[in-house]
Structures are given as structure tokens and as C-alpha cells.
Amino acid sequence: MPVFSIVVPVYNTEKYLDECISSILGQSFSDFELILVNDGSTDNSGNICDKYAQSDPRVRVAHTKNQGVVMARKTGVDMAVGEYVTFVDSDDWLDS
């Protein structure tokens, strides 16, 4: 079981998503799972999420119809297995 579950609700943020996900996966602490919840994006965001899930076993993806950020976060929390849950917005990034 990972220490942290990081939930990222994703909706039409393909412009920022690579930087967001890369910044999370590049942290020096690596005992976490990254849950990307694609909330019905109509751009390439869903494909970007799938690309990372295929290349890193810490990444899991849920594709849902658009229900808004609160439901996307709830979906991520329901999937989480980490001891702690935290959130990052898909148009943001984490410093190392």
C-alpha cells in the first residue's frame, strides 16, 4: 500500500497536463499512487492520462462522463488505496 494517493481531476487541460504529471512523478519521494480522473475531456487529455498509465505502474486512470471537479475528486478518493489522500489540479505542478 502506498503512503500517498494523489488525485488529479482532469478536464480539458492538455496544454498543462504533461507538466503536471511529470512534476508529480519526478518527486524524490516515490511511495505514492497517482490517480488521474479524466472527467469527460473533449481534448487530448484522456490520451495523455493513458500514456502515463502505460509507462508508470504508479499511475491509474479513470475515465468518466463530465460531472464536475467534486465528483472527479470523489471518484479518485474511492479508488485510492494510500494511507493519505491529497489533490493536485491538472493545470498546476509541484516543485521538486
DRENSE-47832 format. One record per residue: residue in three letters; residue number from 1; chain; x, y, z of N, C-alpha, C in turn. Coordinates in steps of 0.05 Angstrom, whole numbers. Each point is the difference from the previous one (the first is absolute). Layout:
<residu=Ala; num=NUM; chaine=A; neast=X; nnorth=Y; nup=Z; caeast=X; canorth=Y; caup=Z; ceast=X; cnorth=Y; cup=Z> .
...
# end
This chain:
<residu=Met; num=1; chaine=A; neast=17; nnorth=-24; nup=0; caeast=-17; canorth=24; caup=0; ceast=18; cnorth=25; cup=0> .
<residu=Pro; num=2; chaine=A; neast=-5; nnorth=19; nup=-18; caeast=16; canorth=24; caup=-1; ceast=-7; cnorth=18; cup=23> .
<residu=Val; num=3; chaine=A; neast=18; nnorth=17; nup=8; caeast=-4; canorth=20; caup=21; ceast=-21; cnorth=20; cup=-9> .
<residu=Phe; num=4; chaine=A; neast=3; nnorth=11; nup=-24; caeast=-17; canorth=21; caup=-10; ceast=-16; cnorth=-9; cup=-25> .
<residu=Ser; num=5; chaine=A; neast=-24; nnorth=9; nup=-2; caeast=-15; canorth=-2; caup=-25; ceast=-4; cnorth=29; cup=-9> .
<residu=Ile; num=6; chaine=A; neast=10; nnorth=7; nup=-24; caeast=-2; canorth=27; caup=-10; ceast=-22; cnorth=-1; cup=-22> .
<residu=Val; num=7; chaine=A; neast=-21; nnorth=15; nup=4; caeast=-23; canorth=0; caup=-18; ceast=1; cnorth=26; cup=-17> .
<residu=Val; num=8; chaine=A; neast=0; nnorth=-4; nup=-26; caeast=0; canorth=23; caup=-19; ceast=-25; cnorth=-1; cup=-17> .
<residu=Pro; num=9; chaine=A; neast=-20; nnorth=18; nup=5; caeast=-23; canorth=1; caup=-18; ceast=9; cnorth=14; cup=-25> .
<residu=Val; num=10; chaine=A; neast=-7; nnorth=-11; nup=-23; caeast=9; canorth=10; caup=-26; ceast=-24; cnorth=7; cup=-18> .
<residu=Tyr; num=11; chaine=A; neast=-1; nnorth=25; nup=-9; caeast=-20; canorth=8; caup=-20; ceast=12; cnorth=20; cup=-19> .
<residu=Asn; num=12; chaine=A; neast=4; nnorth=-9; nup=-25; caeast=9; canorth=17; caup=-21; ceast=25; cnorth=17; cup=7> .
<residu=Thr; num=13; chaine=A; neast=20; nnorth=-12; nup=11; caeast=25; canorth=14; caup=7; ceast=24; cnorth=-11; cup=-14> .
<residu=Glu; num=14; chaine=A; neast=-4; nnorth=-9; nup=-25; caeast=22; canorth=-12; caup=-15; ceast=25; cnorth=18; cup=-1> .
<residu=Lys; num=15; chaine=A; neast=-5; nnorth=26; nup=0; caeast=22; canorth=19; caup=-2; ceast=19; cnorth=-1; cup=24> .
<residu=Tyr; num=16; chaine=A; neast=-11; nnorth=-7; nup=23; caeast=16; canorth=0; caup=25; ceast=5; cnorth=-28; cup=12> .
<residu=Leu; num=17; chaine=A; neast=-14; nnorth=-20; nup=-11; caeast=-1; canorth=-26; caup=13; ceast=27; cnorth=-14; cup=1> .
<residu=Asp; num=18; chaine=A; neast=16; nnorth=0; nup=-21; caeast=26; canorth=-13; caup=0; ceast=18; cnorth=12; cup=23> .
<residu=Glu; num=19; chaine=A; neast=0; nnorth=26; nup=2; caeast=16; canorth=13; caup=21; ceast=-10; cnorth=-8; cup=27> .
<residu=Cys; num=20; chaine=A; neast=-26; nnorth=-1; nup=4; caeast=-11; canorth=-7; caup=26; ceast=8; cnorth=-29; cup=7> .
<residu=Ile; num=21; chaine=A; neast=-5; nnorth=-19; nup=-17; caeast=5; canorth=-27; caup=6; ceast=30; cnorth=-5; cup=3> .
<residu=Ser; num=22; chaine=A; neast=16; nnorth=11; nup=-17; caeast=29; canorth=-3; caup=2; ceast=11; cnorth=11; cup=26> .
<residu=Ser; num=23; chaine=A; neast=-11; nnorth=22; nup=9; caeast=9; canorth=12; caup=25; ceast=-6; cnorth=-18; cup=24> .
<residu=Ile; num=24; chaine=A; neast=-23; nnorth=-13; nup=-1; caeast=-7; canorth=-19; caup=22; ceast=17; cnorth=-25; cup=-1> .
<residu=Leu; num=25; chaine=A; neast=3; nnorth=-12; nup=-23; caeast=16; canorth=-24; caup=-2; ceast=29; cnorth=4; cup=5> .
<residu=Gly; num=26; chaine=A; neast=10; nnorth=25; nup=-3; caeast=28; canorth=6; caup=3; ceast=8; cnorth=7; cup=29> .
<residu=Gln; num=27; chaine=A; neast=-18; nnorth=-3; nup=19; caeast=6; canorth=6; caup=28; ceast=21; cnorth=-19; cup=11> .
<residu=Ser; num=28; chaine=A; neast=16; nnorth=8; nup=19; caeast=20; canorth=-17; caup=12; ceast=-13; cnorth=-22; cup=17> .
<residu=Phe; num=29; chaine=A; neast=-23; nnorth=6; nup=12; caeast=-15; canorth=-20; caup=15; ceast=-18; cnorth=-15; cup=-20> .
<residu=Ser; num=30; chaine=A; neast=2; nnorth=-26; nup=-2; caeast=-14; canorth=-14; caup=-21; ceast=-21; cnorth=-20; cup=10> .
<residu=Asp; num=31; chaine=A; neast=-5; nnorth=-2; nup=26; caeast=-19; canorth=-19; caup=10; ceast=-28; cnorth=11; cup=-1> .
<residu=Phe; num=32; chaine=A; neast=-11; nnorth=3; nup=-24; caeast=-27; canorth=11; caup=-4; ceast=-12; cnorth=-13; cup=-25> .
<residu=Glu; num=33; chaine=A; neast=-26; nnorth=3; nup=-1; caeast=-14; canorth=-7; caup=-25; ceast=-12; cnorth=26; cup=-11> .
<residu=Leu; num=34; chaine=A; neast=-1; nnorth=3; nup=-25; caeast=-11; canorth=23; caup=-14; ceast=-26; cnorth=-8; cup=-14> .
<residu=Ile; num=35; chaine=A; neast=-22; nnorth=11; nup=9; caeast=-26; canorth=-6; caup=-12; ceast=-9; cnorth=23; cup=-17> .
<residu=Leu; num=36; chaine=A; neast=-2; nnorth=-4; nup=-26; caeast=-9; canorth=20; caup=-18; ceast=-29; cnorth=-6; cup=-7> .
<residu=Val; num=37; chaine=A; neast=-18; nnorth=19; nup=5; caeast=-28; canorth=-3; caup=-6; ceast=-7; cnorth=18; cup=-23> .
<residu=Asn; num=38; chaine=A; neast=-2; nnorth=-12; nup=-24; caeast=-8; canorth=15; caup=-24; ceast=-30; cnorth=4; cup=1> .
<residu=Asp; num=39; chaine=A; neast=-8; nnorth=24; nup=5; caeast=-28; canorth=7; caup=5; ceast=-14; cnorth=8; cup=-26> .
<residu=Gly; num=40; chaine=A; neast=0; nnorth=-18; nup=-20; caeast=-13; canorth=5; caup=-25; ceast=13; cnorth=21; cup=-18> .
<residu=Ser; num=41; chaine=A; neast=26; nnorth=1; nup=1; caeast=15; canorth=20; caup=-17; ceast=-7; cnorth=-5; cup=-29> .
<residu=Thr; num=42; chaine=A; neast=-1; nnorth=23; nup=-15; caeast=-5; canorth=-2; caup=-29; ceast=25; cnorth=6; cup=-16> .
<residu=Asp; num=43; chaine=A; neast=22; nnorth=5; nup=14; caeast=26; canorth=5; caup=-14; ceast=16; cnorth=-26; cup=3> .
<residu=Asn; num=44; chaine=A; neast=26; nnorth=2; nup=-2; caeast=18; canorth=-23; caup=1; ceast=8; cnorth=-9; cup=29> .
<residu=Ser; num=45; chaine=A; neast=-12; nnorth=12; nup=20; caeast=7; canorth=-6; caup=27; ceast=-2; cnorth=-30; cup=7> .
<residu=Gly; num=46; chaine=A; neast=-21; nnorth=-13; nup=-8; caeast=-4; canorth=-28; caup=6; ceast=23; cnorth=-17; cup=-11> .
<residu=Asn; num=47; chaine=A; neast=9; nnorth=6; nup=-24; caeast=22; canorth=-15; caup=-12; ceast=26; cnorth=5; cup=14> .
<residu=Ile; num=48; chaine=A; neast=4; nnorth=24; nup=10; caeast=24; canorth=6; caup=15; ceast=0; cnorth=-16; cup=26> .
<residu=Cys; num=49; chaine=A; neast=-23; nnorth=-1; nup=13; caeast=-2; canorth=-15; caup=25; ceast=7; cnorth=-30; cup=-5> .
<residu=Asp; num=50; chaine=A; neast=-12; nnorth=-11; nup=-21; caeast=5; canorth=-28; caup=-7; ceast=30; cnorth=-5; cup=-6> .
<residu=Lys; num=51; chaine=A; neast=13; nnorth=19; nup=-13; caeast=28; canorth=-3; caup=-7; ceast=17; cnorth=-3; cup=26> .
<residu=Tyr; num=52; chaine=A; neast=-6; nnorth=16; nup=20; caeast=15; canorth=-2; caup=25; ceast=-6; cnorth=-26; cup=15> .
<residu=Ala; num=53; chaine=A; neast=-25; nnorth=-8; nup=-1; caeast=-8; canorth=-25; caup=13; ceast=14; cnorth=-24; cup=-12> .
<residu=Gln; num=54; chaine=A; neast=5; nnorth=1; nup=-26; caeast=14; canorth=-22; caup=-13; ceast=30; cnorth=-1; cup=6> .
<residu=Ser; num=55; chaine=A; neast=11; nnorth=23; nup=7; caeast=29; canorth=2; caup=4; ceast=9; cnorth=0; cup=29> .
<residu=Asp; num=56; chaine=A; neast=-19; nnorth=3; nup=19; caeast=8; canorth=1; caup=28; ceast=-21; cnorth=-15; cup=17> .
<residu=Pro; num=57; chaine=A; neast=8; nnorth=-21; nup=14; caeast=-20; canorth=-16; caup=15; ceast=-13; cnorth=14; cup=23> .
<residu=Arg; num=58; chaine=A; neast=11; nnorth=23; nup=8; caeast=-13; canorth=16; caup=21; ceast=-24; cnorth=15; cup=-9> .
<residu=Val; num=59; chaine=A; neast=-4; nnorth=2; nup=-26; caeast=-21; canorth=16; caup=-11; ceast=-25; cnorth=-17; cup=-7> .
<residu=Arg; num=60; chaine=A; neast=-23; nnorth=9; nup=10; caeast=-25; canorth=-12; caup=-7; ceast=-19; cnorth=21; cup=-12> .
<residu=Val; num=61; chaine=A; neast=-17; nnorth=-8; nup=-18; caeast=-17; canorth=19; caup=-14; ceast=-29; cnorth=-9; cup=2> .
<residu=Ala; num=62; chaine=A; neast=-18; nnorth=19; nup=5; caeast=-29; canorth=-5; caup=-3; ceast=-10; cnorth=19; cup=-21> .
<residu=His; num=63; chaine=A; neast=-16; nnorth=-10; nup=-18; caeast=-14; canorth=17; caup=-20; ceast=-29; cnorth=1; cup=7> .
<residu=Thr; num=64; chaine=A; neast=-11; nnorth=24; nup=5; caeast=-28; canorth=3; caup=8; ceast=-13; cnorth=20; cup=-18> .
<residu=Lys; num=65; chaine=A; neast=-26; nnorth=1; nup=0; caeast=-14; canorth=21; caup=-14; ceast=4; cnorth=26; cup=17> .
<residu=Asn; num=66; chaine=A; neast=-3; nnorth=22; nup=-13; caeast=4; canorth=26; caup=14; ceast=-21; cnorth=4; cup=22> .
<residu=Gln; num=67; chaine=A; neast=10; nnorth=1; nup=25; caeast=-17; canorth=5; caup=23; ceast=10; cnorth=22; cup=18> .
<residu=Gly; num=68; chaine=A; neast=23; nnorth=12; nup=-8; caeast=11; canorth=21; caup=17; ceast=22; cnorth=-9; cup=18> .
<residu=Val; num=69; chaine=A; neast=15; nnorth=19; nup=10; caeast=24; canorth=-6; caup=16; ceast=-6; cnorth=-14; cup=26> .
<residu=Val; num=70; chaine=A; neast=-22; nnorth=6; nup=13; caeast=-6; canorth=-13; caup=25; ceast=-5; cnorth=-30; cup=-4> .
<residu=Met; num=71; chaine=A; neast=-15; nnorth=-8; nup=-21; caeast=-4; canorth=-28; caup=-5; ceast=25; cnorth=-14; cup=-10> .
<residu=Ala; num=72; chaine=A; neast=17; nnorth=15; nup=-15; caeast=26; canorth=-12; caup=-9; ceast=17; cnorth=-5; cup=25> .
<residu=Arg; num=73; chaine=A; neast=1; nnorth=18; nup=19; caeast=16; canorth=-5; caup=24; ceast=-12; cnorth=-23; cup=16> .
<residu=Lys; num=74; chaine=A; neast=-26; nnorth=-2; nup=1; caeast=-13; canorth=-22; caup=15; ceast=7; cnorth=-27; cup=-14> .
<residu=Thr; num=75; chaine=A; neast=0; nnorth=-1; nup=-26; caeast=7; canorth=-24; caup=-15; ceast=29; cnorth=-8; cup=8> .
<residu=Gly; num=76; chaine=A; neast=18; nnorth=20; nup=0; caeast=28; canorth=-6; caup=7; ceast=3; cnorth=-10; cup=28> .
<residu=Val; num=77; chaine=A; neast=-14; nnorth=13; nup=19; caeast=1; canorth=-9; caup=28; ceast=-10; cnorth=-29; cup=3> .
<residu=Asp; num=78; chaine=A; neast=-22; nnorth=-6; nup=-15; caeast=-11; canorth=-27; caup=1; ceast=20; cnorth=-21; cup=-11> .
<residu=Met; num=79; chaine=A; neast=17; nnorth=8; nup=-18; caeast=20; canorth=-18; caup=-12; ceast=25; cnorth=-2; cup=18> .
<residu=Ala; num=80; chaine=A; neast=5; nnorth=20; nup=17; caeast=25; canorth=2; caup=15; ceast=4; cnorth=-23; cup=19> .
<residu=Val; num=81; chaine=A; neast=25; nnorth=-9; nup=2; caeast=8; canorth=-20; caup=19; ceast=22; cnorth=10; cup=19> .
<residu=Gly; num=82; chaine=A; neast=9; nnorth=24; nup=-4; caeast=22; canorth=11; caup=16; ceast=-10; cnorth=6; cup=29> .
<residu=Glu; num=83; chaine=A; neast=19; nnorth=2; nup=17; caeast=-6; canorth=7; caup=28; ceast=-11; cnorth=29; cup=2> .
<residu=Tyr; num=84; chaine=A; neast=10; nnorth=18; nup=-17; caeast=-9; canorth=27; caup=-1; ceast=-8; cnorth=7; cup=-28> .
<residu=Val; num=85; chaine=A; neast=-19; nnorth=19; nup=-3; caeast=-9; canorth=9; caup=-27; ceast=5; cnorth=30; cup=-1> .
<residu=Thr; num=86; chaine=A; neast=11; nnorth=8; nup=-23; caeast=3; canorth=29; caup=-6; ceast=-8; cnorth=5; cup=-28> .
<residu=Phe; num=87; chaine=A; neast=-3; nnorth=25; nup=-7; caeast=-10; canorth=8; caup=-27; ceast=19; cnorth=20; cup=-13> .
<residu=Val; num=88; chaine=A; neast=2; nnorth=-2; nup=-26; caeast=15; canorth=19; caup=-16; ceast=-18; cnorth=7; cup=-24> .
<residu=Asp; num=89; chaine=A; neast=-2; nnorth=26; nup=-7; caeast=-16; canorth=7; caup=-23; ceast=16; cnorth=-5; cup=-26> .
<residu=Ser; num=90; chaine=A; neast=-13; nnorth=-7; nup=-21; caeast=13; canorth=-9; caup=-25; ceast=14; cnorth=23; cup=-15> .
<residu=Asp; num=91; chaine=A; neast=-5; nnorth=24; nup=8; caeast=13; canorth=23; caup=-13; ceast=21; cnorth=12; cup=18> .
<residu=Asp; num=92; chaine=A; neast=9; nnorth=-16; nup=20; caeast=20; canorth=8; caup=19; ceast=24; cnorth=-19; cup=-1> .
<residu=Trp; num=93; chaine=A; neast=20; nnorth=4; nup=16; caeast=24; canorth=-17; caup=1; ceast=11; cnorth=1; cup=28> .
<residu=Leu; num=94; chaine=A; neast=17; nnorth=-19; nup=7; caeast=13; canorth=-1; caup=26; ceast=30; cnorth=6; cup=-4> .
<residu=Asp; num=95; chaine=A; neast=11; nnorth=17; nup=18; caeast=29; canorth=3; caup=0; ceast=12; cnorth=-25; cup=11> .
<residu=Ser; num=96; chaine=A; neast=25; nnorth=-5; nup=-8; caeast=13; canorth=-24; caup=10; ceast=9; cnorth=3; cup=28> .
# end
